[in-house]
């Protein structure tokens, strides 16, 4: 897989098992993984701060510079339609 990939898993999830997470990480060896202790499947509800911090870190490190950002004339807030 050629896109940045992040698996965020609640350690207490009854949907994504530890074995399932390992299987995915073996299939995508470049993937990053955050295992949120004490969280179930709904990580955002169980520990939103940790989820947000991990996601922002991943986006900053892995996604922000993976492609050239281009703008078009439609990106300007002053563009008349």
C-alpha positions as CSV (number, residue, x, y, z in Angstrom):
1,X,0.0,0.0,0.0
2,X,1.5,3.3,-1.0
3,X,-0.6,5.6,1.2
4,X,0.2,6.6,4.8
5,X,-1.9,4.3,7.0
6,X,-2.7,4.6,10.7
7,X,-4.5,2.0,12.8
8,X,-5.9,3.3,16.0
9,X,-7.3,0.5,18.2
10,X,-8.9,0.5,21.6
11,X,-7.1,-2.2,23.6
12,X,-10.4,-3.4,25.0
13,X,-12.1,-3.5,21.5
14,X,-14.5,-6.4,21.0
15,X,-14.4,-5.6,17.2
16,X,-10.7,-5.4,16.3
17,X,-8.7,-8.0,18.2
18,X,-5.0,-7.7,19.0
19,X,-4.5,-10.6,16.5
20,X,-6.5,-8.7,13.8
21,X,-4.4,-5.6,14.4
22,X,-1.2,-7.6,14.0
23,X,-2.5,-9.2,10.8
24,X,-3.2,-5.8,9.3
25,X,0.2,-4.5,10.3
26,X,1.8,-7.5,8.7
27,X,-0.1,-6.7,5.5
28,X,0.9,-3.0,5.6
29,X,4.4,-3.0,7.1
30,X,4.7,0.8,6.8
31,X,1.5,1.4,8.8
32,X,1.7,3.2,12.2
33,X,-0.3,1.8,15.1
34,X,-1.7,3.4,18.2
35,X,-3.2,1.0,20.8
36,X,-5.2,3.0,23.3
37,X,-5.2,1.2,26.7
38,X,-8.5,1.3,28.5
39,X,-10.5,2.2,25.4
40,X,-13.0,0.0,23.6
41,X,-13.9,0.1,20.0
42,X,-15.1,3.7,20.2
43,X,-11.8,5.2,21.0
44,X,-12.9,8.7,20.4
45,X,-15.6,8.4,23.1
46,X,-13.3,6.6,25.5
47,X,-10.2,8.8,25.1
48,X,-10.7,11.6,22.7
49,X,-7.6,13.5,23.7
50,X,-5.3,10.6,23.0
51,X,-7.1,9.9,19.7
52,X,-6.7,13.5,18.6
53,X,-3.1,13.8,19.7
54,X,-2.2,10.5,17.9
55,X,-4.1,11.5,14.7
56,X,-2.6,15.0,14.6
57,X,0.9,13.6,15.1
58,X,0.4,11.0,12.3
59,X,-1.0,13.7,9.9
60,X,1.9,16.0,10.7
61,X,4.6,13.3,10.3
62,X,3.2,11.1,7.6
63,X,0.7,13.0,5.5
64,X,1.5,16.7,5.4
65,X,4.5,16.3,3.2
66,X,3.7,13.2,1.1
67,X,2.5,15.1,-1.9
68,X,3.0,18.5,-3.4
69,X,0.2,20.9,-2.4
70,X,-1.1,22.9,-5.2
71,X,-3.6,25.7,-5.3
72,X,-6.0,26.7,-8.0
73,X,-7.8,29.9,-8.7
74,X,-10.8,28.4,-6.9
75,X,-8.9,28.2,-3.6
76,X,-8.8,32.0,-3.3
77,X,-11.5,33.4,-0.9
78,X,-11.8,36.4,-3.2
79,X,-12.4,34.4,-6.4
80,X,-15.5,35.7,-8.1
81,X,-17.8,33.0,-9.5
